[in-house]
Amino acid sequence: MSDFVLVVNSGSSSVKFAVIDAHSSSEILTGLAECLGSDEPRMVWQHNDADDQESEQVLAAGSQHKVAIEQIVKIINENNLTSDLRVIGHRVVHGGEHFTSSVVINDEVKQAIKFNNKLAPLHNPANLEGIEAAQHYFPNLMQVAVFDTAFHQTLPETSYLYALPYSLYELEGIRRYGFHGTSHRYVSEQAAVFLEKPQSEINIITAHLGNGCSICAIKQGESVDTSMGFTPLAGICMGTRSGDVDPGLFSFLIKELAYDVDEIDMLLNKKSGLLGISQFSNDCRALEKAKQAGNIKAALALDIFCYQIAKTIASYTVPLGTIDAIVFTGGIGENSAFIRAHIIDQLKFFSLELSEQENMNKRFGTSGCITTNKGIKVLVIPTNEELVIAKDALVLLNQYSSEQGVS
């Protein structure tokens, strides 16, 4: 029997999907439906076990998630994979305090996801829409939810509570939740293998750097602090997000510059970060190229980005005490030798010795150590959130089968 799992990541205007062999960790089929709800939605996919080139299909204008899932079903059928599927795993952005691990989806779980819509209004409704569409087209397959926030449910109160009236936490759930948990969890597991230690014995700092960025302090295998907060806007500056700013700024923008709530949201989420400082791009590749050509604002944007990351990494010596490794992951963390070197250069206290050759070698899917010192290691580990989802889904299916006495 195959161990094929359909992984569905249903975003606000997209559905990313993959059929993964959870036993061999190989991706059999991958694809993306994007621009959903627009005038030009489209779908691209590729069967990775064959020599097929990427296929593309234009969807009807205004097509939403259910149409995308319907097309995914057709693609799976056309590739003769339907009978091999055993379970479906869904990425869900926000589990609030309801979920500390992945769960089998039932009506109670769907209600809890819906309850957390107010905490992730762009993502949770889309996640739930993807779940219900998949249940419609695959009624006989178990569906599993894997939450971005679950890994961070081990944060102590000193990390997750804000210094606000306690009633806002009690009544409204206002606290630090953290995100990218599936990625931080995956790379921490891989780091434990590299360090040849049980995960329960490692103290590491993981830096997930992409268009969205977060840093996580992992003590004895558990998340104890993380840079993102109540929303994914908090922490270090990112591609288009500001990261932490003075809360008093909001009053100034409203009273002095006549901003409304939507304009502030757009400013902080879509017009700030690397894009806001450089004034032309949120893409590190473009910024690095512009810096080399003498663009002052591109250089400043990268300097701010790297400084904030280094400062946050250094601050996590407080909850960890001792550190075994710093791990870079995510699109920037995995591929930008320049960014990694610039960050490491600012961590003088750690006495890190960067190998320029290894730093250049560890890109584009290659993992390993990029430092030569005997103390704290600096590792590059490509993340694989889809594999985590697939493996969790299969584990829960097998547990259920075992409990039911099904072979």
Residue pairs with C-beta under 8 A, 6 or more apart in sequence:
1 86
2 21
2 84
2 86
3 21
3 22
3 23
3 24
3 86
3 394
4 19
4 20
4 21
4 22
4 28
4 81
4 84
4 85
4 86
5 19
5 20
5 21
5 22
5 85
5 86
5 87
5 88
5 89
5 389
5 390
5 393
5 394
6 17
6 18
6 19
6 72
6 76
6 85
6 87
6 88
6 89
6 134
6 138
6 141
7 17
7 18
7 19
7 20
7 88
7 89
7 90
7 91
7 386
7 389
7 390
7 393
8 15
8 16
8 17
8 69
8 72
8 88
8 89
8 90
8 91
8 130
8 131
8 134
9 15
9 16
9 17
9 90
9 91
9 130
9 386
9 389
10 65
10 90
10 91
10 126
10 127
10 129
10 130
10 131
10 133
11 123
11 126
12 122
12 123
12 126
13 34
13 35
13 36
13 37
13 38
13 126
14 32
14 33
14 34
14 35
14 36
15 32
15 33
15 36
15 65
15 68
15 69
15 72
15 130
16 31
16 32
16 33
17 29
17 30
17 31
17 32
17 33
17 72
18 27
18 28
18 29
18 30
18 31
18 386
18 390
19 27
19 28
19 29
19 30
19 76
19 81
19 84
19 85
20 26
20 27
20 28
20 386
20 387
20 390
21 27
21 28
22 387
22 390
22 391
22 393
22 394
25 384
25 387
26 48
26 49
27 48
27 386
28 47
28 48
28 49
28 81
29 45
29 46
29 47
29 48
29 75
29 76
29 79
29 81
30 45
30 46
30 48
31 43
31 44
31 45
31 46
31 72
31 75
32 43
32 44
32 45
33 41
33 42
33 43
33 59
33 68
33 71
33 72
34 41
34 42
34 43
34 44
35 41
35 42
36 59
36 63
36 64
36 65
36 67
36 68
37 62
37 63
37 64
38 61
38 62
39 61
39 62
40 58
40 61
41 58
41 59
41 60
41 61
41 62
41 63
41 67
41 68
42 56
42 57
42 58
42 59
43 56
43 57
43 59
43 68
43 71
43 75
44 54
44 55
44 56
44 57
45 54
45 55
45 75
46 52
46 53
46 54
46 55
47 79
57 71
59 67
59 68
59 71
60 67
64 129
65 126
65 129
65 130
65 133
66 129
66 133
66 136
68 133
69 130
69 133
69 134
69 136
69 137
70 133
70 137
73 82
73 137
73 138
76 82
76 85
85 138
85 141
86 141
86 394
86 397
87 141
87 142
87 143
87 144
87 393
87 394
87 396
87 397
88 134
88 138
88 141
88 142
88 143
88 144
88 393
89 102
89 143
89 144
89 145
89 146
89 389
89 390
89 392
89 393
90 105
90 127
90 130
90 131
90 134
90 143
90 144
90 145
90 146
90 389
91 127
91 146
91 148
91 182
91 385
91 389
92 113
92 124
92 127
92 131
92 145
92 146
92 147
92 148
93 120
93 123
93 124
93 127
93 147
93 148
93 149
93 179
94 113
94 116
94 119
94 120
94 123
94 124
94 147
94 148
94 149
94 177
95 112
95 113
95 116
95 145
95 147
95 148
95 149
95 150
95 153
96 112
96 115
96 116
96 119
96 149
96 173
96 177
97 153
97 173
98 112
98 115
98 116
99 112
99 145
99 147
99 149
99 150
99 153
100 150
100 153
100 154
101 150
102 144
102 145
102 146
102 147
102 150
102 389
102 392
102 393
102 396
103 109
103 144
103 145
103 396
104 142
104 143
104 144
104 396
104 400
105 131
105 135
105 143
105 144
105 145
109 145
110 128
110 131
110 132
113 124
113 127
113 128
113 131
113 145
114 124
114 125
114 128
116 124
117 124
117 125
117 128
119 173
119 177
119 230
119 231
120 231
131 143
131 145
134 143
135 143
142 393
142 396
142 397
142 400
144 389
144 392
144 393
144 396
144 397
146 182
146 388
146 389
146 392
146 393
147 181
147 182
148 179
148 180
148 181
148 182
149 177
149 178
149 179
149 181
150 181
151 178
151 181
151 182
151 184
151 185
151 223
152 160
152 176
152 177
152 178
152 179
152 181
152 184
152 216
152 223
152 226
154 222
154 223
154 224
155 176
155 178
155 223
155 224
155 225
155 226
156 224
159 176
159 224
159 225
159 226
159 319
160 175
160 176
160 177
161 169
161 175
161 176
162 168
162 169
162 174
162 175
162 176
162 229
162 230
164 174
168 174
169 175
174 230
175 230
176 226
176 228
176 229
176 230
176 234
177 228
177 229
177 230
178 214
178 216
178 223
178 226
178 227
178 228
178 229
179 212
179 214
179 226
179 228
179 232
180 208
180 212
180 214
180 216
180 228
180 330
181 223
182 385
182 388
182 389
183 206
183 208
183 329
183 330
183 383
183 385
184 206
184 208
184 214
184 216
184 218
184 223
184 226
185 388
186 383
186 384
186 385
186 387
186 388
187 206
187 208
187 327
187 329
187 381
187 383
188 199
188 202
188 204
188 206
188 218
188 221
188 327
189 199
190 367
190 381
191 202
191 204
191 206
191 324
191 325
191 327
191 379
191 381
192 198
192 199
192 201
192 202
192 221
194 325
194 367
194 368
194 369
194 377
194 379
194 381
195 202
195 324
195 325
195 377
197 324
198 221
199 221
200 220
200 221
201 220
201 221
202 218
202 220
202 221
202 324
202 325
203 218
203 219
203 220
203 320
203 321
203 322
203 323
203 324
204 218
204 323
204 324
204 325
204 326
204 327
205 215
205 216
205 217
205 218
205 313
205 316
205 320
205 323
205 325
205 326
205 327
206 215
206 216
206 218
206 326
206 327
206 329
207 213
207 215
207 309
207 313
207 326
207 327
207 328
207 329
207 330
207 333
207 343
208 214
208 215
208 216
208 329
208 330
208 333
208 383
209 309
209 328
209 329
209 330
209 331
209 332
209 333
209 336
209 339
210 239
210 330
210 331
210 332
210 333
211 238
211 239
211 240
211 282
211 331
212 232
212 238
212 239
212 241
213 227
213 235
213 236
213 237
213 238
213 239
213 309
213 330
213 332
214 226
214 227
214 228
214 232
214 235
214 236
215 226
215 227
215 235
215 236
215 309
215 312
215 313
215 316
216 223
216 225
216 226
216 227
217 223
217 224
217 225
217 226
217 316
217 319
217 320
218 224
219 319
219 320
224 319
224 320
225 316
225 319
226 235
227 234
227 235
227 236
227 312
228 234
228 235
229 235
232 241
233 241
233 242
233 243
233 268
233 269
234 243
234 244
235 243
235 244
235 312
236 243
236 244
236 305
236 308
236 309
236 312
237 243
237 272
237 273
237 274
237 277
237 304
237 305
237 308
238 273
238 274
239 273
239 274
239 275
239 282
239 283
240 269
240 270
240 271
240 272
240 273
240 274
240 275
240 276
240 282
241 268
241 269
241 272
241 273
242 267
242 268
242 269
242 272
242 273
242 276
243 273
243 308
245 268
250 264
253 259
253 263
253 264
253 267
254 260
254 264
259 267
273 282
274 281
274 282
274 283
274 284
274 287
274 301
274 302
274 305
275 281
275 282
277 297
277 300
277 301
277 304
278 287
278 290
278 295
278 297
278 298
278 300
278 301
279 297
280 286
280 290
280 297
280 298
281 287
281 290
281 298
284 302
284 305
284 332
284 336
284 339
285 336
286 298
287 295
287 298
287 301
287 302
288 298
288 302
288 336
288 338
288 339
290 298
291 298
291 299
291 302
302 338
302 339
302 342
303 342
305 339
306 339
306 342
306 343
306 346
307 346
309 343
310 343
310 346
310 347
311 346
313 326
313 343
313 347
314 347
314 349
314 350
316 323
317 323
323 350
323 376
324 376
324 377
325 376
325 377
325 378
325 379
326 347
326 350
326 376
326 377
326 378
326 379
327 378
327 379
327 380
327 381
328 334
328 340
328 378
328 379
328 380
328 381
329 380
329 381
329 382
329 383
330 383
332 339
333 339
333 340
333 380
334 363
334 364
334 365
334 380
334 381
334 382
334 383
335 363
335 364
336 363
337 359
337 360
337 362
337 363
340 354
340 359
340 370
340 378
340 380
341 354
341 356
341 359
344 352
344 354
344 371
344 378
345 354
350 375
350 376
351 373
351 375
351 376
352 371
352 373
352 376
352 378
353 371
353 372
353 373
354 370
354 371
354 372
354 378
355 370
355 371
355 372
358 368
358 369
358 370
358 371
358 372
359 370
361 368
362 368
362 370
362 380
363 380
365 382
366 380
366 382
367 379
367 380
367 381
367 382
368 379
368 380
369 377
369 378
369 379
370 378
370 379
370 380
371 377
371 378
401 407
